[in-house]
Amino acid sequence: AFYNCSALEEVQLPDSVVEIGDGAFARCAALRHVSLPANLAEIPVGCFTRCTGLKSVDIPASVKTIGDNAFFLCEGLESVTLPDSMGKIGSFAFDGCKGLASLRLSAGLSEISDRAFYGCSSLEHVVIPDTVHSLGAYVFSGCASLRSVSIPASIEEIGCCTFDGCTALESVKLSDGLKDLPAYTFNECSSLVDVTMPQYVSTIGTRCFYLCSSLETVQL
């Protein structure tokens, strides 16, 4: 609808809008702020892709899903608060959001898909709610400022390379619900000192802790 409207700076959508099309505001490079309507159920695929100037977005309590690539390469996005209605974050949703330093995940979240926060290099802390059951591949890969992450007991599955290249990550306690640690889970986490392993872990994948040059303690 507004694809590549490069001079557009602000959008306020009325509450009468209940659906937005895929890629509606993609490549609106000057867009700074968006207020989404109160009855919107989904932020669709590629909605704000490459809106490099976007600083903030008000996500209403009605939104249940963030689609794939919704905020892909929104490099200026600084903070996101997800409502408790949110159930799923799609693949590549915030991939490449280099300025994203503050993130509050919703209490009702159940799924974080592949590469959802890949390359969010300003993100320092993440608390994953205990409603989440799975983390996709590369979810936090390349989050070079990430120092701490809380993984709740509800997590039963994580994809490969979940924390690959998180060079500032110092300590992590893994969920006891995890039985498998896939390949490259903590690859190149060069600041990682301490790891508490799941109680019933049965498989540790290829190069799971490869190049973790500071690792001192693994608690089994």
ABEGO torsion letter per residue (X at the ends): XABGBAABABBBBBAABABBBBGAABGBAABABBBBBAABABBBBGAABGBAABABBBBBAABABBBBGAABGBAABABBBBBAABABBBBGAABGBAABABBBBBAABABBBBGAABGBAABABBBBBAABABBBBGAABGBAABABBBBBAABABBBBGAABGBAABABBBBBAABABBBBGAABGBAABABBBBBAABABBBBGAABGBAABABBBX
